[in-house]
Amino acid sequence: MRQDKKEGFYANLPNAGQVPGVPLGAIVESPAVVDAQGFHPIICPELSSGLKARLVKHLAWVELVVDAAVEQSREKLIQTFILDGVVNSTETLEKMADELVAAHAKYLPPDVNKLKNFSTIG
């Protein structure tokens, strides 16, 4: 960067259209050229419909995980498990959410117990 050598790298950058079909602003790893002015993403070829769908679903999951943490929402935490698709039992999902919160309680805000008061999903 300092010597203004236009070099190529892979970089995690906000999607500014370099990955077509992926939401703008989503952080994506993509090729870029770096010079004294910064990183300049290189437009990638169109992804297959299956890969694009998988990536968009994963980005939605990441957003939901962040929302669950910021809002301290038990319901959204459970929704992250549903979106992941590994477990299909509501009872198991609720138990997993409670165990996860209990296991990490010392790293969570003091009022995290309010998570247990959220209504469960049906």
C-alpha positions, 0 to 999 in steps of 0.5 A: 500500500505504502509504495503504491504497488498494485498487488492482488490479494484476497480480502474480506470486504463489504460487497459493493457488487463484486459478488453478484447476487449477494446482498450489498454490504455483506462482508465477503472474501473476494479478490482485490487489488491494493494500492495507495488508495486502499482495496479495490474489489475485483468483480467475480463471475456469477455464482451458481444458483445453489451456491448463491442460495447457500451463501445468502442463507448463511448471511441471514443466519449470521445476521440472526445470531448477531440480533439474538446477542444484541437483543438478548433474545431467546426466541431469536437464539432458537431461530438460529438453530432452526435456520441451521437445520440440524435439529427439528424438535422445538423441545430440543431447540429450547433445551439447547438454547437454555444450556448454551446461555447457562454455559456462557453466563459468566461471559454474558451481561448480568441481566441475561436471565431475562432470556428465559422469560421470552416466549418460545416459538410454536 
